Amino acid sequence: MCTSDGIIYPGYEYKHKGNNDNNDIILPSIEEQISKQTTECKKTLVVFIGGAADYKFQPLLKQVFAPYEKAYGRGINRLQDVCYSEHGGGNVPPLMKKWSDANQDIVLVGHSWGGDRAIKLAEKNSNIPIKLLVTLDPVSWGKNGKQPKPSNVERWINVYVDYKHADYSEPNIVARAGHPWQFCKNADKNHSVNTVDGKKVNNAGHAHVYDMFDKSGVEYEVVKL
């Protein structure tokens, strides 16, 4: 487990480069967020966990976390407490424990290598109940699609790319090299983002994180908790 990594705490209003919402998000330091984050645990905690190079290319951070946090994680009338972790490192377990101790549900959403980190967060914090685990085209050499669902996870949804029918764009080449899990036999639900009944229906691939989260129906599964 990463001992430290970048994080955007619940309630912190992060900035974009050049103050332009179309530009990349600036990952703030922990010091910048002191006294500017949510400390009351009154809502479900949703943790988005990026892959190995997510902060550089920002597929999860910009495509999924940012719009979701703005829609459901802002202000006193927010629906949930939403945060982002660069690698699912050492800053996340204290948040999980704090919200769990307050009897709030915990949701982990990881993309690419972040899917592997999300499962490891659940495994290494087995005393903390996880209401929902979402893996978005997870990859890693340490695990594969055959690993068991962690005992503290109530529901696991896995959205994946069927690489037998995926192109050889750069993100897909990287994912193939990283050992994609694809179908996970112990997940409660599997959804292929690019095939139906084994037949290709679109060109969605590893970088199409918005399609994995929104068009697959996963966003609804998260927001209703």
C-alpha positions as CSV (number, residue, x, y, z in Angstrom):
1,M,0.0,0.0,0.0
2,C,1.3,3.5,-0.8
3,T,2.3,5.2,2.4
4,S,1.4,8.6,1.0
5,D,-0.1,10.1,-2.1
6,G,-2.1,13.1,-3.3
7,I,-5.6,13.5,-2.1
8,I,-8.5,15.9,-2.4
9,Y,-10.5,15.8,0.9
10,P,-14.3,15.9,1.0
11,G,-15.6,19.5,0.8
12,Y,-12.3,21.1,-0.5
13,E,-12.9,23.3,-3.5
14,Y,-9.9,22.4,-5.7
15,K,-8.7,24.6,-8.6
16,H,-8.0,24.1,-12.3
17,K,-4.9,25.3,-14.0
18,G,-5.5,28.9,-15.2
19,N,-8.8,28.9,-13.3
20,N,-10.4,27.3,-16.4
21,D,-12.7,24.3,-15.7
22,N,-11.6,22.8,-19.0
23,N,-8.0,22.6,-17.9
24,D,-6.4,20.0,-15.7
25,I,-7.1,19.9,-11.9
26,I,-4.4,21.0,-9.6
27,L,-3.8,18.5,-6.8
28,P,-3.6,20.5,-3.6
29,S,-1.2,19.8,-0.7
30,I,-2.6,18.5,2.5
31,E,-1.6,21.7,4.2
32,E,-3.7,23.8,1.8
33,Q,-6.8,21.8,2.8
34,I,-6.6,22.3,6.5
35,S,-9.7,24.0,7.8
36,K,-11.1,23.9,4.3
37,Q,-12.5,20.4,4.2
38,T,-15.5,18.6,5.5
39,T,-14.9,17.2,9.0
40,E,-18.5,16.3,9.9
41,C,-19.3,12.7,8.9
42,K,-22.9,13.0,8.1
43,K,-23.1,11.5,4.6
44,T,-21.9,8.5,2.7
45,L,-18.2,8.7,1.9
46,V,-17.3,8.1,-1.8
47,V,-13.6,7.7,-2.5
48,F,-12.4,7.8,-6.1
49,I,-9.0,6.1,-6.6
50,G,-6.8,6.9,-9.6
51,G,-4.5,4.6,-11.6
52,A,-0.8,4.8,-11.9
53,A,-0.7,7.9,-14.0
54,D,-4.1,9.4,-13.3
55,Y,-2.8,12.7,-12.0
56,K,-0.8,13.2,-15.2
57,F,-3.6,12.3,-17.7
58,Q,-6.6,12.6,-15.3
59,P,-9.0,10.1,-16.9
60,L,-10.7,9.4,-13.5
61,L,-9.9,12.7,-11.8
62,K,-11.3,14.9,-14.6
63,Q,-13.8,12.7,-16.4
64,V,-15.5,11.2,-13.3
65,F,-14.5,12.6,-10.0
66,A,-14.8,16.3,-10.9
67,P,-18.4,16.2,-12.4
68,Y,-19.6,13.8,-9.7
69,E,-18.1,15.9,-6.9
70,K,-19.6,19.1,-8.3
71,A,-23.0,17.4,-8.7
72,Y,-23.3,15.6,-5.4
73,G,-20.5,16.6,-3.0
74,R,-20.7,20.4,-2.7
75,G,-22.2,22.7,0.0
76,I,-24.4,22.1,3.0
77,N,-27.1,20.4,0.8
78,R,-24.6,17.9,-0.7
79,L,-25.8,14.4,-1.1
80,Q,-22.5,12.7,-0.2
81,D,-19.0,13.3,1.0
82,V,-16.7,12.9,-2.0
83,C,-12.9,12.7,-2.2
84,Y,-10.1,11.7,-4.6
85,S,-7.0,9.7,-3.9
86,E,-4.2,9.6,-6.3
87,H,-3.2,6.0,-5.5
88,G,-5.4,4.9,-2.6
89,G,-2.5,5.4,-0.1
90,G,-2.0,6.1,3.5
91,N,-4.3,9.1,3.7
92,V,-7.4,7.1,2.9
93,P,-7.8,4.6,5.8
94,P,-8.1,7.3,8.5
95,L,-11.0,8.8,6.4
96,M,-12.6,5.4,6.1
97,K,-12.4,4.7,9.8
98,K,-13.7,8.1,10.7
99,W,-16.8,7.8,8.5
100,S,-17.4,4.2,9.5
101,D,-17.2,5.1,13.2
102,A,-19.9,7.7,12.5
103,N,-22.0,4.9,11.0
104,Q,-21.8,6.2,7.5
105,D,-21.5,4.0,4.4
106,I,-18.2,3.7,2.5
107,V,-17.9,3.5,-1.3
108,L,-14.6,2.8,-3.1
109,V,-14.3,3.5,-6.9
110,G,-11.0,2.6,-8.5
111,H,-9.9,2.8,-12.2
112,S,-7.1,0.8,-13.7
113,W,-4.4,0.2,-11.1
114,G,-6.7,2.1,-8.8
115,G,-9.1,-0.8,-8.9
116,D,-6.3,-3.0,-7.5
117,R,-5.6,-0.4,-4.8
118,A,-9.4,-0.2,-3.9
119,I,-9.5,-4.0,-3.3
120,K,-6.4,-3.8,-1.2
121,L,-7.8,-0.9,0.8
122,A,-10.8,-3.2,1.6
123,E,-8.6,-6.2,2.4
124,K,-6.2,-4.3,4.6
125,N,-9.0,-2.6,6.5
126,S,-11.2,-5.6,7.0
127,N,-12.8,-4.2,10.2
128,I,-14.4,-1.4,8.1
129,P,-17.5,-2.4,6.2
130,I,-17.5,-1.4,2.5
131,K,-21.0,-0.8,1.2
132,L,-20.0,-0.8,-2.5
133,L,-16.7,-1.5,-4.3
134,V,-16.5,-0.4,-8.0
135,T,-13.6,-1.5,-10.2
136,L,-13.4,0.2,-13.6
137,D,-11.2,-1.9,-15.9
138,P,-8.8,-2.9,-13.1
139,V,-5.3,-4.0,-13.9
140,S,-2.4,-5.3,-11.9
141,W,0.1,-8.2,-11.9
142,G,-0.5,-9.0,-8.2
143,K,-4.2,-9.9,-8.6
144,N,-6.5,-11.1,-11.4
145,G,-10.1,-11.7,-12.1
146,K,-10.2,-14.8,-10.0
147,Q,-9.5,-13.2,-6.5
148,P,-12.3,-13.5,-3.9
149,K,-14.5,-10.6,-3.0
150,P,-13.2,-9.1,0.3
151,S,-15.2,-10.3,3.3
152,N,-16.1,-6.8,4.4
153,V,-17.5,-5.7,1.0
154,E,-21.2,-5.9,0.7
155,R,-21.4,-5.5,-3.1
156,W,-18.8,-5.4,-5.9
157,I,-19.5,-4.1,-9.4
158,N,-16.8,-4.7,-12.0
159,V,-16.9,-2.8,-15.3
160,Y,-14.3,-3.9,-17.8
161,V,-13.0,-3.8,-21.4
162,D,-13.2,-7.0,-23.4
163,Y,-9.7,-6.8,-24.9
164,K,-10.4,-9.5,-27.5
165,H,-12.5,-6.8,-29.2
166,A,-10.6,-3.7,-28.2
167,D,-8.3,-1.7,-30.5
168,Y,-4.6,-1.0,-30.0
169,S,-4.8,2.6,-29.0
170,E,-2.0,3.7,-26.6
171,P,-4.2,3.5,-23.4
172,N,-5.3,-0.1,-24.4
173,I,-1.7,-1.1,-25.1
174,V,-0.7,0.1,-21.6
175,A,-3.6,-1.6,-20.0
176,R,-2.8,-4.9,-21.8
177,A,0.8,-4.6,-20.5
178,G,-0.5,-4.0,-17.0
179,H,-2.5,-7.3,-17.0
180,P,-6.2,-6.4,-17.2
181,W,-8.5,-8.5,-15.0
182,Q,-11.5,-8.2,-17.4
183,F,-14.4,-10.5,-16.1
184,C,-14.1,-11.0,-12.3
185,K,-15.9,-14.2,-11.4
186,N,-16.5,-13.3,-7.7
187,A,-17.9,-9.8,-8.4
188,D,-21.6,-9.4,-7.8
189,K,-22.0,-7.8,-11.2
190,N,-19.8,-7.6,-14.3
191,H,-20.4,-5.3,-17.2
192,S,-18.4,-5.1,-20.4
193,V,-18.2,-1.6,-21.7
194,N,-17.5,-2.5,-25.3
195,T,-19.3,-5.8,-25.9
196,V,-22.7,-7.4,-25.5
197,D,-23.0,-11.2,-25.4
198,G,-19.4,-11.4,-26.6
199,K,-20.0,-9.2,-29.7
200,K,-18.4,-5.8,-30.1
201,V,-20.8,-2.9,-30.0
202,N,-18.5,0.2,-29.7
203,N,-14.9,1.3,-29.5
204,A,-14.8,2.1,-25.8
205,G,-11.5,1.3,-24.2
206,H,-9.3,1.8,-21.1
207,A,-9.3,5.6,-21.3
208,H,-13.1,5.9,-21.6
209,V,-13.7,6.1,-17.9
210,Y,-16.8,8.3,-18.2
211,D,-18.5,5.5,-20.3
212,M,-17.5,2.9,-17.7
213,F,-19.0,5.0,-14.8
214,D,-22.0,6.7,-16.3
215,K,-23.2,4.8,-19.3
216,S,-22.9,1.4,-17.5
217,G,-25.3,2.6,-14.8
218,V,-22.7,2.5,-12.1
219,E,-23.1,6.2,-11.3
220,Y,-26.7,5.5,-10.3
221,E,-25.6,2.6,-8.1
222,V,-23.2,5.0,-6.3
223,V,-25.4,8.0,-6.0
224,K,-28.3,6.2,-4.5
225,L,-26.4,5.2,-1.4
